[in-house]
Amino acid sequence: MQSYNTVEYQRMYSAMRVDDLKNECRRRNLRVSGSKSELVSRLMSSHSQQIATSAVVQQQQQRAAQTAHSLQQPHQSLLAQQPYQMQYYGGAPGGGLLNQGIPMGAMG
C-alpha cells in the first residue's frame, strides 16, 4: 500500500462511492451504516489511529533494539574489574576451591 498523507486520504475517501466506502469500512471492521460524510469521517478516524499505533510500535521496536544492543555489549565497569584467582585450601572444611577475592597477580 502506498503511503498517503491525511489530506490525500481525505480526498481519496471523498471521491469514493458510498458502496466502496462501506466495503472499506467492512475491511477495517468498522460500522457501515450512515451517510457518506459519516463513512469518510469513520475511515479518517481509523486512519489516524493506525498512524498513531504505527508510531508507538516503531518506538517500541527501536527501544527493544537498543536494549538488545546494550545487552550484547559488556559493561565498562565489568571490563575494568580484575579477574580473581581461586585458591585451593585442603584444610578448609570440605576442602576444595575457595574464592578468596584475591586479584590474580597479587599472590606471588
N, CA, C and O atoms as a DFTB+ gen file, in Angstrom:
432 C
 N C O
     1  1       0.841      -1.181       0.000
     2  2       0.000       0.000       0.000
     3  2       0.887       1.245       0.000
     4  3       1.875       1.320       0.731
     5  1       0.526       2.194      -0.811
     6  2       1.313       3.415      -0.881
     7  2       1.094       4.259       0.368
     8  3       0.079       4.135       1.052
     9  1       2.054       5.107       0.644
    10  2       1.953       5.990       1.793
    11  2       1.322       7.312       1.373
    12  3       1.856       8.023       0.521
    13  1       0.195       7.627       1.970
    14  2      -0.511       8.877       1.689
    15  2      -0.547       9.711       2.955
    16  3      -0.549       9.163       4.058
    17  1      -0.574      11.036       2.811
    18  2      -0.761      11.863       3.994
    19  2      -2.257      12.008       4.248
    20  3      -3.074      11.561       3.443
    21  1      -2.609      12.625       5.357
    22  2      -4.006      12.725       5.777
    23  2      -4.875      13.449       4.765
    24  3      -6.001      13.026       4.508
    25  1      -4.377      14.528       4.188
    26  2      -5.156      15.285       3.192
    27  2      -5.447      14.412       1.976
    28  3      -6.552      14.448       1.436
    29  1      -4.472      13.639       1.549
    30  2      -4.674      12.761       0.397
    31  2      -5.705      11.679       0.701
    32  3      -6.514      11.332      -0.160
    33  1      -5.680      11.145       1.928
    34  2      -6.688      10.161       2.307
    35  2      -8.072      10.795       2.312
    36  3      -9.039      10.191       1.847
    37  1      -8.167      12.017       2.839
    38  2      -9.441      12.723       2.862
    39  2      -9.984      12.873       1.435
    40  3     -11.161      12.615       1.183
    41  1      -9.141      13.281       0.531
    42  2      -9.550      13.437      -0.884
    43  2      -9.950      12.098      -1.497
    44  3     -10.958      11.994      -2.196
    45  1      -9.151      11.090      -1.225
    46  2      -9.414       9.766      -1.785
    47  2     -10.759       9.235      -1.294
    48  3     -11.572       8.773      -2.095
    49  1     -10.999       9.296       0.017
    50  2     -12.264       8.807       0.561
    51  2     -13.446       9.631       0.053
    52  3     -14.504       9.079      -0.248
    53  1     -13.272      10.938      -0.042
    54  2     -14.365      11.797      -0.518
    55  2     -14.734      11.509      -1.967
    56  3     -15.884      11.699      -2.363
    57  1     -13.781      11.060      -2.749
    58  2     -14.029      10.766      -4.158
    59  2     -14.660       9.379      -4.365
    60  3     -15.155       9.077      -5.450
    61  1     -14.638       8.544      -3.326
    62  2     -15.161       7.180      -3.450
    63  2     -16.687       7.174      -3.387
    64  3     -17.306       8.065      -2.806
    65  1     -17.274       6.152      -3.998
    66  2     -18.726       5.953      -3.911
    67  2     -19.070       5.375      -2.537
    68  3     -18.211       4.794      -1.874
    69  1     -20.314       5.532      -2.117
    70  2     -20.759       5.048      -0.804
    71  2     -20.544       3.543      -0.681
    72  3     -20.095       3.075       0.366
    73  1     -20.851       2.780      -1.719
    74  2     -20.639       1.325      -1.660
    75  2     -19.169       0.977      -1.435
    76  3     -18.851       0.062      -0.676
    77  1     -18.283       1.704      -2.092
    78  2     -16.849       1.471      -1.917
    79  2     -16.399       1.855      -0.503
    80  3     -15.571       1.172       0.099
    81  1     -16.948       2.944       0.013
    82  2     -16.625       3.355       1.392
    83  2     -17.098       2.292       2.383
    84  3     -16.395       1.978       3.342
    85  1     -18.274       1.748       2.153
    86  2     -18.791       0.694       3.034
    87  2     -17.917      -0.547       2.968
    88  3     -17.664      -1.186       3.989
    89  1     -17.455      -0.891       1.771
    90  2     -16.546      -2.043       1.635
    91  2     -15.245      -1.799       2.396
    92  3     -14.716      -2.703       3.044
    93  1     -14.736      -0.578       2.313
    94  2     -13.509      -0.242       3.051
    95  2     -13.760      -0.305       4.562
    96  3     -12.905      -0.763       5.320
    97  1     -14.924       0.153       4.985
    98  2     -15.281       0.058       6.409
    99  2     -15.366      -1.404       6.849
   100  3     -14.883      -1.761       7.923
   101  1     -15.975      -2.240       6.024
   102  2     -16.050      -3.678       6.345
   103  2     -14.648      -4.273       6.468
   104  3     -14.356      -5.033       7.391
   105  1     -13.810      -3.915       5.535
   106  2     -12.425      -4.426       5.544
   107  2     -11.708      -4.060       6.841
   108  3     -10.863      -4.814       7.326
   109  1     -12.046      -2.914       7.391
   110  2     -11.411      -2.442       8.631
   111  2     -12.241      -2.758       9.869
   112  3     -11.942      -2.276      10.962
   113  1     -13.278      -3.561       9.698
   114  2     -14.172      -3.928      10.800
   115  2     -14.800      -2.707      11.463
   116  3     -14.896      -2.638      12.688
   117  1     -15.223      -1.753      10.652
   118  2     -15.907      -0.557      11.128
   119  2     -17.385      -0.659      10.783
   120  3     -17.780      -1.434       9.912
   121  1     -18.197       0.133      11.475
   122  2     -19.625       0.186      11.153
   123  2     -19.801       0.679       9.721
   124  3     -19.046       1.529       9.248
   125  1     -20.804       0.137       9.039
   126  2     -21.023       0.513       7.640
   127  2     -22.276       1.367       7.451
   128  3     -22.598       1.750       6.327
   129  1     -22.975       1.665       8.527
   130  2     -24.184       2.485       8.395
   131  2     -23.818       3.964       8.462
   132  3     -22.773       4.337       8.996
   133  1     -24.696       4.796       7.912
   134  2     -24.507       6.238       7.968
   135  2     -24.360       6.854       6.598
   136  3     -24.328       6.173       5.573
   137  1     -24.273       8.172       6.621
   138  2     -24.123       8.924       5.370
   139  2     -22.690       8.823       4.864
   140  3     -21.800       8.312       5.544
   141  1     -22.500       9.322       3.662
   142  2     -21.161       9.319       3.061
   143  2     -20.173      10.084       3.947
   144  3     -19.056       9.618       4.170
   145  1     -20.571      11.241       4.449
   146  2     -19.658      12.031       5.293
   147  2     -19.326      11.296       6.590
   148  3     -18.212      11.420       7.098
   149  1     -20.288      10.524       7.137
   150  2     -20.013       9.733       8.342
   151  2     -19.035       8.605       8.037
   152  3     -18.149       8.312       8.839
   153  1     -19.195       7.975       6.881
   154  2     -18.279       6.898       6.493
   155  2     -16.863       7.439       6.291
   156  3     -15.885       6.829       6.723
   157  1     -16.771       8.592       5.630
   158  2     -15.454       9.214       5.420
   159  2     -14.827       9.561       6.763
   160  3     -13.644       9.309       6.988
   161  1     -15.621      10.137       7.648
   162  2     -15.125      10.500       8.978
   163  2     -14.653       9.266       9.753
   164  3     -13.611       9.292      10.407
   165  1     -15.431       8.195       9.668
   166  2     -15.081       6.941      10.352
   167  2     -13.766       6.381       9.806
   168  3     -12.908       5.934      10.568
   169  1     -13.619       6.411       8.497
   170  2     -12.384       5.910       7.880
   171  2     -11.191       6.793       8.237
   172  3     -10.090       6.291       8.462
   173  1     -11.407       8.092       8.288
   174  2     -10.322       9.009       8.650
   175  2      -9.884       8.782      10.101
   176  3      -8.692       8.821      10.403
   177  1     -10.847       8.545      10.998
   178  2     -10.508       8.250      12.399
   179  2      -9.703       6.967      12.494
   180  3      -8.726       6.881      13.238
   181  1     -10.128       5.971      11.729
   182  2      -9.406       4.697      11.707
   183  2      -7.985       4.900      11.196
   184  3      -7.029       4.335      11.727
   185  1      -7.869       5.713      10.159
   186  2      -6.556       6.008       9.582
   187  2      -5.656       6.695      10.614
   188  3      -4.483       6.343      10.741
   189  1      -6.190       7.663      11.343
   190  2      -5.408       8.384      12.367
   191  2      -4.949       7.445      13.474
   192  3      -3.813       7.531      13.939
   193  1      -5.846       6.543      13.895
   194  2      -5.481       5.571      14.921
   195  2      -4.395       4.634      14.424
   196  3      -3.489       4.264      15.172
   197  1      -4.492       4.254      13.162
   198  2      -3.486       3.362      12.577
   199  2      -2.116       4.034      12.558
   200  3      -1.105       3.392      12.844
   201  1      -2.079       5.322      12.222
   202  2      -0.818       6.061      12.199
   203  2      -0.238       6.152      13.606
   204  3       0.960       5.945      13.801
   205  1      -1.093       6.464      14.593
   206  2      -0.631       6.579      15.980
   207  2      -0.106       5.246      16.486
   208  3       0.934       5.195      17.143
   209  1      -0.812       4.175      16.187
   210  2      -0.382       2.843      16.612
   211  2       0.932       2.471      15.951
   212  3       1.814       1.901      16.594
   213  1       1.067       2.786      14.685
   214  2       2.297       2.501      13.955
   215  2       3.489       3.228      14.577
   216  3       4.575       2.660      14.692
   217  1       3.285       4.476      14.976
   218  2       4.368       5.250      15.599
   219  2       4.773       4.640      16.935
   220  3       5.961       4.576      17.253
   221  1       3.795       4.194      17.718
   222  2       4.086       3.581      19.017
   223  2       4.850       2.277      18.819
   224  3       5.822       2.008      19.524
   225  1       4.413       1.478      17.869
   226  2       5.087       0.200      17.583
   227  2       6.524       0.450      17.133
   228  3       7.442      -0.258      17.549
   229  1       6.714       1.445      16.295
   230  2       8.062       1.763      15.825
   231  2       8.956       2.190      16.989
   232  3      10.116       1.783      17.053
   233  1       8.437       3.001      17.903
   234  2       9.221       3.415      19.073
   235  2       9.569       2.212      19.935
   236  3      10.695       2.112      20.422
   237  1       8.627       1.299      20.132
   238  2       8.885       0.108      20.931
   239  2       9.940      -0.775      20.280
   240  3      10.790      -1.341      20.967
   241  1       9.890      -0.891      18.977
   242  2      10.883      -1.691      18.269
   243  2      12.270      -1.072      18.385
   244  3      13.259      -1.789      18.537
   245  1      12.349       0.261      18.314
   246  2      13.638       0.941      18.457
   247  2      14.189       0.743      19.853
   248  3      15.380       0.480      20.017
   249  1      13.329       0.867      20.876
   250  2      13.785       0.646      22.258
   251  2      14.262      -0.777      22.453
   252  3      15.285      -1.002      23.099
   253  1      13.539      -1.741      21.908
   254  2      13.923      -3.145      22.034
   255  2      15.263      -3.393      21.365
   256  3      16.095      -4.126      21.899
   257  1      15.481      -2.792      20.205
   258  2      16.758      -2.953      19.501
   259  2      17.895      -2.334      20.304
   260  3      18.981      -2.908      20.386
   261  1      17.656      -1.171      20.894
   262  2      18.680      -0.520      21.714
   263  2      19.001      -1.362      22.945
   264  3      20.165      -1.498      23.323
   265  1      17.969      -1.926      23.567
   266  2      18.176      -2.771      24.745
   267  2      18.963      -4.013      24.376
   268  3      19.894      -4.399      25.083
   269  1      18.590      -4.640      23.267
   270  2      19.306      -5.840      22.826
   271  2      20.765      -5.514      22.538
   272  3      21.657      -6.288      22.885
   273  1      21.009      -4.371      21.906
   274  2      22.380      -3.971      21.609
   275  2      23.173      -3.740      22.897
   276  3      24.320      -4.173      23.011
   277  1      22.558      -3.058      23.860
   278  2      23.284      -2.772      25.108
   279  2      23.546      -4.044      25.894
   280  3      24.542      -4.125      26.613
   281  1      22.669      -5.049      25.774
   282  2      22.890      -6.311      26.478
   283  2      24.004      -7.124      25.831
   284  3      24.644      -7.944      26.489
   285  1      24.233      -6.898      24.553
   286  2      25.297      -7.620      23.862
   287  2      26.668      -7.021      24.142
   288  3      27.681      -7.704      23.994
   289  1      26.713      -5.765      24.540
   290  2      27.974      -5.087      24.803
   291  2      28.325      -5.222      26.273
   292  3      27.494      -4.884      27.116
   293  1      29.517      -5.699      26.626
   294  2      29.890      -5.798      28.036
   295  2      29.960      -4.404      28.659
   296  3      30.415      -3.446      28.035
   297  1      29.511      -4.321      29.868
   298  2      29.516      -3.045      30.575
   299  2      30.955      -2.669      30.922
   300  3      31.747      -3.529      31.309
   301  1      31.293      -1.390      30.786
   302  2      32.666      -0.923      31.018
   303  2      33.147      -1.222      32.435
   304  3      34.323      -1.533      32.624
   305  1      32.268      -1.135      33.435
   306  2      32.700      -1.410      34.808
   307  2      33.083      -2.874      34.978
   308  3      33.943      -3.195      35.797
   309  1      32.449      -3.774      34.207
   310  2      32.811      -5.180      34.277
   311  2      34.173      -5.419      33.633
   312  3      34.942      -6.267      34.084
   313  1      34.460      -4.667      32.583
   314  2      35.749      -4.822      31.913
   315  2      36.893      -4.310      32.777
   316  3      38.020      -4.790      32.658
   317  1      36.617      -3.346      33.640
   318  2      37.658      -2.754      34.474
   319  2      38.019      -3.637      35.667
   320  3      39.074      -3.445      36.272
   321  1      37.167      -4.598      36.015
   322  2      37.441      -5.449      37.167
   323  2      38.562      -6.432      36.856
   324  3      38.705      -6.909      35.730
   325  1      39.350      -6.717      37.881
   326  2      40.422      -7.685      37.718
   327  2      39.867      -9.090      37.929
   328  3      38.979      -9.291      38.757
   329  1      40.387     -10.055      37.186
   330  2      39.949     -11.431      37.432
   331  2      40.467     -11.907      38.787
   332  3      41.527     -11.470      39.237
   333  1      39.738     -12.781      39.422
   334  2      40.140     -13.286      40.728
   335  2      40.684     -14.691      40.605
   336  3      40.277     -15.477      39.750
   337  1      41.630     -14.978      41.502
   338  2      42.302     -16.258      41.495
   339  2      41.616     -17.179      42.492
   340  3      41.271     -16.759      43.597
   341  1      41.421     -18.421      42.108
   342  2      40.850     -19.405      43.014
   343  2      41.998     -20.061      43.766
   344  3      43.012     -20.429      43.175
   345  1      41.829     -20.201      45.054
   346  2      42.852     -20.820      45.899
   347  2      42.361     -22.191      46.367
   348  3      41.178     -22.376      46.654
   349  1      43.278     -23.134      46.436
   350  2      42.915     -24.456      46.943
   351  2      43.342     -24.533      48.396
   352  3      44.507     -24.321      48.732
   353  1      42.393     -24.834      49.238
   354  2      42.674     -24.999      50.661
   355  2      42.254     -26.397      51.057
   356  3      41.071     -26.675      51.254
   357  1      43.237     -27.274      51.169
   358  2      42.947     -28.664      51.522
   359  2      42.428     -28.796      52.939
   360  3      41.678     -29.726      53.236
   361  1      42.820     -27.865      53.840
   362  2      42.417     -27.986      55.227
   363  2      41.092     -27.310      55.534
   364  3      40.603     -27.408      56.659
   365  1      40.500     -26.630      54.566
   366  2      39.228     -25.955      54.811
   367  2      38.130     -26.993      54.972
   368  3      38.203     -28.074      54.386
   369  1      37.097     -26.666      55.774
   370  2      36.000     -27.636      55.922
   371  2      35.461     -28.017      54.545
   372  3      35.056     -27.156      53.764
   373  1      35.461     -29.277      54.270
   374  2      35.016     -29.748      52.972
   375  2      36.111     -29.693      51.933
   376  3      35.974     -30.295      50.868
   377  1      37.222     -28.971      52.217
   378  2      38.339     -28.864      51.292
   379  2      37.902     -28.279      49.959
   380  3      36.726     -27.954      49.794
   381  1      38.783     -28.141      49.035
   382  2      38.440     -27.716      47.698
   383  2      38.791     -26.281      47.388
   384  3      39.585     -25.659      48.095
   385  1      38.201     -25.752      46.330
   386  2      38.498     -24.404      45.857
   387  2      37.646     -23.386      46.599
   388  3      36.446     -23.586      46.781
   389  1      38.255     -22.318      47.015
   390  2      37.548     -21.218      47.658
   391  2      37.925     -19.929      46.951
   392  3      39.106     -19.702      46.690
   393  1      36.993     -19.111      46.645
   394  2      37.262     -17.820      46.044
   395  2      37.485     -16.821      47.172
   396  3      36.544     -16.446      47.873
   397  1      38.695     -16.406      47.340
   398  2      39.031     -15.506      48.425
   399  2      39.027     -14.051      47.974
   400  3      39.358     -13.169      48.767
   401  1      38.675     -13.784      46.762
   402  2      38.647     -12.419      46.281
   403  2      40.031     -11.803      46.170
   404  3      40.193     -10.592      46.324
   405  1      41.011     -12.624      45.906
   406  2      42.382     -12.145      45.772
   407  2      42.651     -11.890      44.297
   408  3      42.594     -12.824      43.498
   409  1      42.943     -10.645      43.912
   410  2      43.211     -10.378      42.495
   411  2      44.372     -11.213      41.991
   412  3      45.360     -11.404      42.701
   413  1      44.258     -11.712      40.767
   414  2      45.334     -12.503      40.183
   415  2      46.576     -11.643      40.093
   416  3      46.498     -10.460      39.762
   417  1      47.686     -12.215      40.378
   418  2      48.944     -11.487      40.338
   419  2      49.324     -10.934      41.708
   420  3      50.474     -10.550      41.920
   421  1      48.364     -10.889      42.651
   422  2      48.671     -10.386      43.979
   423  2      49.394     -11.443      44.789
   424  3      50.145     -11.122      45.710
   425  1      49.168     -12.704      44.446
   426  2      49.870     -13.799      45.130
   427  2      51.167     -14.061      44.363
   428  3      51.171     -14.065      43.132
   429  1      52.213     -14.269      45.054
   430  2      53.489     -14.460      44.410
   431  2      53.711     -15.712      43.742
   432  3      54.782     -15.927      43.175
